[in-house]
Amino acid sequence: MSIWTLGINHKTAPVEVRERVAFDPASMNLVLKDLQELECVSEVVVLSTCNRTEIYCTADDRCPERIAQWLHANHDIERADLDASLYALTDDNAVAHTMRVASGLDSLVLGEPQILGQMKSAFAVAQEAGTTGTELGRLFRQTFSIAKRVRTDTAIGQNPVSVAFAAVRMAQHIFADLKNSRALLIGAGETIELVARHLRHAGVEHMTLANRTLARAQNLAQEFHAEAVLLEDIPMVLSQADIVISSTASPLPILGKGMVEKALKKRRHKPMFMVDIAVPRDIEQEVGDLSDVYLYTVDDLRDIIEENVRSREDAAKQAEELIEAGVEHFMRELKALDAVSTLTDIRTHVEVLRDEQLEKALRQIQNGADPEKVLRTFAHTLGNKILHKPMTALRRAGSEGRIDVLDWSRELFDLDNRSE
C-alpha cells in the first residue's frame, strides 16, 4: 500500500469541470464508505471545496485508474474531461502536496488560511465515518503540525492580498479597537460584501449600507445585521461613520468635500478613515486635503497588495523549506515503521519454526530418546528451516545476476567482517 493524492483544482480544471466533481457535504459519509469499498483502497479522506476536490488514500498501484473510473461513474463528467484535469501523486510527492495545500501554498490566493480549517474538517468527517487508520492519521497530524509552523514561523498569512481585506487591515492600523467603530459602506456589490464580511470578523458591530437600490442594500444588510439607506440619505448618516468604504459604478463622485466638511463639524473633527475602491472615484480627491480625514484610493491599496504579494512569495520559500523537512521526517518515520513491521514478521516466523521443532524435540526426549542426539538434530533441522527460503531466494538472485541482493545479504550477516 502507498499513500496517494488524486484530484482536480483551480490550476487543472475550469469551474465547469470542478463543480461536476464536487461532493455534497451531506452525502460525504456515503462517499467515503463507497470509496473505501474499492478493493484497491484501504484508508480514505475527501476534501471538496470551490477550488478543489482531492482524494487522499492509502491504496495499491491500481488506485489512479480505479478512482478515475469511480469518479466517471458517479459524476456527470466525460472521462476525457476528467483525465485532462485529474492528477495522481504518490508517496513523498503526495505527502508534499498535502502539506502544501494545508499551508495555503497551492491556493488561488497564496497563503489563504481557510483551507487549513477545511482540511481539518475533512479529516474529522473521515474519522467519524471510520475510513481513516494509522497511516492517514499520521499523515494528517504531521500535515497540520507543518501548516501551523508555516503560519507561525513565516509571514505567509500576515499581509492582506485582496482589496477588501487590505482596506479593513488599514482601518485596523488607524483604530485601536474596531469594536467601537461605526462603518458606512457605499455600494452593494461583491467587493462591499467582502468588506462587510471582513469588518464583521474584525469586530465591527455597527454598519450602515448605502446603495442606489434600497432592496439590494436591505438584502445585504440583513446578513450582517446592519442598517440600509439610499445614496441620497448619506448626508444624514455620514457624521456617525468612523470608517467609510465606497465601491460603486457611479460615473460621478458621491462624496464631495463640502458634504464631508459638514459631517466633520458634527463629529467635532473626530477623524474619519475613508477608502475609495471605485473607478471612477466615488470620493472627491479634495476630501483628502481635510486634516481630519485619512483618504486612500484603490491605487494606494494596490501598492500595498503588490508589496504584500511579494512578501508572501518570500515567505512561501521559507514555507517550502519547512514542508521539505516535514516530508523527509514523515517518510523516514514511515520507512522506520515498515522496518519494525518487517522485523516483527521475521521474529514471528523464526519463533514459529523454533517452537515447532522444540515441541518435537521435547516429545522425543520424553519418549526416552538420547538428549544429545535430539539436541543435535533439533539444531540442524532448525537451521535448515530458517535458511531454506533465504537460500532459495539468493540462488535465484545469483542466477539472475542481481548482485545487489547478494551484496546486501553479505552485509546483513556481516560476512566480510568475521573474525579469522
N, C-alpha and C positions, 0 to 999 in steps of 0.2 A: 504493500500500500504506500502511496505517495500523497503529499499534500498538493492539491490543485486549486487554482483560482480560474474560473471561467466567467465571462460576462461581456457586456457591451457598455459603453459610456458615451459622454458628450464628444469625445475625441474620435470615436469609431463609428458613431451612428447618429443620424438626424433624429429630431424629436418624433417624427412619424414612425420610425422603427422602435425607438426607445419605449414609446407609450404602448406598443403592441407586445412588448416583452415584460412590461411592469407587472407586479403582483399586487393583488388586493390584500391589504393587511389583515382583513377579516378572515381570509382563507389561508393564511400563512402556515398554520399548523398542518393542514392537509397537504399543502405544497411540500413542506419539509418531509413529511412521512412518505409521500409519493416518491420523492427523490431518493430517500433512503432505501426504498424497496427495490431500486435499480440494483441488479446483482453486482455491479462494479463499485458501488458506493457504500462506505462504512459510516462516516460521520458527515454532517452537512449543516451549513449556516447559509441563509439567503439574505442579501442586502438589496432592497429595492427603493430607490429614490427617483426624483425627477431627472437626475443627471446620469444615473447608472443602475443597472441590475447586475449583481455579481453573485456567483455561487462559490462558496468556499467548502471544500470537502476533502476527506481522505478517501482515496479510490485507487483502483489499478489503472493500467495503461489504456483500458477501453473507455475510460471516463469521457474524454472530449467528444467522441463520436456518439456515445450513448446519451449524454446530456443534450447534445445538439439535436438528436432525434426526438428526445423528450420535449424540448422547447418547441420544436416544429409541430409536434403532435398536439401540444397543449395550448398553443397560442396561434392566433390568426396571422401567421407570418410565413412567407415563402422561404424555403430552405436556402435559396440563393441569396436572398437579402440577409438572412441570418448569418450565413457563412462569411459574407463580406464584412460583417461587423463584429463577429464573435472572436474573442481572443482566449487562449488557453495557456496558462503558465503553471509550471510545476516546481516543486521543491524550493530551492533558495530564491528563484525568481518569483514564485507565488508568495512566499513569505515577505520578500521585499515589497512587492506590490501592495499586499495587505497593510503593511506598516506605512507605506506612502499615502494610501487612501485615508487611513485613520488620522494621519498627521496633517491632512489638508494639502499635500503636495501634488495630488492628482486631481484637485478640484477645479471647477471653472474659474472661481476666484481663488487665487493662490493663498493658502493659509486659512481659509474659512473654517470656523470652529464647529459648525453644526454637524458635520459629517461624523465626528467622533461620537457624539451622542446617538446618532442614527446607527452606527455600528454596534455600540453597546446595547442598544435596544434590540437589534437583530440577533445578537448573540444570546441575550436574555430570552427571547422568544424561542430560539432553538433549544436552549437548555430546558425550558418549560415543556417543549414538545418531546424532549428526550432524544434528540438527534445529534447531540454532541457527546464527546468522550474525552479520553486522555489527551489525544494529540491536538484536536482543535481547541480544547480547553487551555492547554499550554500555549498554543499559538496566539489566541486572543488575549490571554492575560499578559503575555510578553508584548503584544502589539499595543495594548492600552498603556502599558508602562512606558514604552518608547514614545508614544504620542504625547503622553504627559510630560516627558522630558523635553520633547521638541517645543511644547508650549511654554515650559518654564525656563529652559536653558537658551532659547533663541528668541528673536524678536519677530517670529513668523506671523503672529496674530496681533501685534501691538498697535499697528498703524492702519487706519481705515483706507480701503481701496475702492469704495463706491461714493458717489456724490452725496447720497443721502446720509450715509454713515459719517462721512467727513464733515458734513455740516453740523451734525449732532456732536461729534467729538470736539469740534471747535467751540461749540457752546459750553461744553464741559470744562474747557480750559478757562473760559471767561467767568462762569458762575460756579462758585464753590459747591453749591448744593442745588441741583436742578429740581429737587423735590418741591422747593418753594417757588419755582419759576412758573410763569404762565406763558404759553406759546400761542401764537397766531400763525396758522398755516394757510397760505393763499393758493388755491387750486385744489383739484381733487383727482389728479391723475396718479399714475403708478409711483412716480418719484415722491409725491407728497404722502402717499400711503406708506411708503418705506420710511420716510422721515418720521411720520406719526408712530410707526412701529418702534423705531429706534429711540424716539423720545420717551415713549411709554416704558421701554425696557430700561432707560436711564433714570427713570423715577418721576418724570413729569406727569402730574395728575390733572392739571388744568389746561385743556387745549380748546381752541376755537378754530373751526374750519370755515373759510370763506370761499365761495365759488359763484360763478355766474349763474349756475343752475342749482337751486336750493335742494332739489331732490337728491342729486348726486352727493352734495355735501352732507345731507342728513344720513344717507346710507353709510357713508364713511365714518361720520361722527358717531353713529350708533355703535360701531365696532369698538371704538376707543373711548366710549362714554364722554364724548366731547360735545360742545355747542356748535350748531351750524348756523351760518349767516350768509347773506348775499354780499357780493362785492361792494354794493353801494352802502352797506352797513359798516364797512371797515372804519370810517372816521369815528364811529361811536364806540368801537371796541379796541382801537389801536392803543390808546393810552394804558390799557390794562396789560399789554403784552410786554414781557421782558425779552422774548425771543420771537422774531418774525422771519419766517422762511417762505419764499414765494417761488412758485413754478407754474405759470400759466402759459397759454398760447396767445395772449393778448398782444396785438401789434403796437400798442401804446402803453407807457408806464401806468401802473395802477397806484403807486405811492409816489407823491410829489414832495418836494422839500417843505412846502407850506403845511401840508397835512401832518407831516412828521413833527414839525416845529410846534404845532398846536398840541400834539399828543405829549411832547416832552414837557411843555409847560404844565399840563395837567398832572404829569408824573413828578413834577418838581425836579426835573432834569435827572431823574434816575436813569442810568444808562440802558440803552437798548442794543441788542445784538441782532443784526439783520444779515440774512443770506439770500442773494438773488440768484436762483439757479436758472432762471428763464433766459431764453434767447429768442427774440429781442428782450431786453431787460424790463422787468416789472417795476423796479425801483429807480427813480431818477438818480443819475450819477452825483448830483449836487447834495443828495442826502448824506453822502459820505463825508461832506465838509463839516457837518454838525459835530460839535465837540463831544456830545453825549451819545453818539451813535457809532457802533462798530459794524461797518458795512463790508461784506465780502461778496464777490461775484463768482460765477461758475468758473471763470479763468483762475481765480485765486485757489479754488478748490482743486482744479485740475493739476495745478503746480504741486499742491500738497499730495494729491493722489499719485502722480508720477514719481515723486520722491519716495513715497511710501511703497510703491510697487518695487522700486529699486532696492529699498531696504528689505522688503520681503524676499526678494530674489537672493540677496546676500545671506539672509537668514536661512533660506532654503538650502543653500550649500552646506551650512552647518548642520541642518536637519538631515541631509543626505548622509553625512558622516556618522551621525547618531544611528541612523537606520542601518547603515552598512555594518556597524558594530553590533547592532541588535540582531541582524540576520546571522552574522557569524556566530554569536553566542547561542542563538536558538538552534542552529544547525549542529553546532558542537554538542549541545545537550541532547539533541535528537539522536546523533550518532552514538553518544555515550549510552543512551537508553537501549539502542539497538545492540550494543556490545554486551550490556548487562543481560538482556534477553537471551542473546546467543550463549553467553557463559552459563546462564541458568539452565538452558536446554541441554548443553553439553554435560553439565554436572548431573542433571536428572538422568540423562541417557546412561552415563557411566555407573551411577548408583543402582539403576535397574539391573544392568548386567551383573554388577558385583553381588547384589542381593540374590539374584537367581543362582549364581554359582556358589555363593556361600551357603544357601539353604541346601543345595545338592551335596556340598562337602560335609555339612553337619550331619545330614542323614546317613552318609556313608560311614562317618566315624561312630555314630550311634549304633550302626549295624555291625560294628566290630572291625572295620577296615583299618589298615595301618595308617595312623595320623600323618606320618611324614610323607608317605606316598600320596595321601589325599591332598595335603597342602601343596605338594609339588604339581599335582595335576590341576588343582584349583588355580594356582598362579599362572601356569602355562595356558590354560583354557581362557582365563580372564584376559590375559594379554592379547591372545589371538582375537577374541571377540571385540575388544576395544579397537584394535588396529585393523580389523578386516576391511571395513568400509573406507577409512582413510587411505589404506594401501591400494585398494582398488581404484580410488579416485586419482591417486598420484601416478599409478601406472598409465591410466588413461591420459592424464595431463602430459606425461612424458612422451607418449606415442603421438600426441597432437602438437608437440613442440611448445607447450605452454611452460616455458622456463620460469616465468614469474611465479607460478604456483609452486614449483619445486624450490625456488629460492626462498619463498615465503615460508615453506614448510621447514627448511633448514633453520631459518631464523626463529620460527615458532618453538622448535625443540632445542634451540641453541646448540646445533650440531657442530658448528665451526669453532666453538669456544670450549669444547670438552677438554678437561684436563688429561694429559697424556698418561 
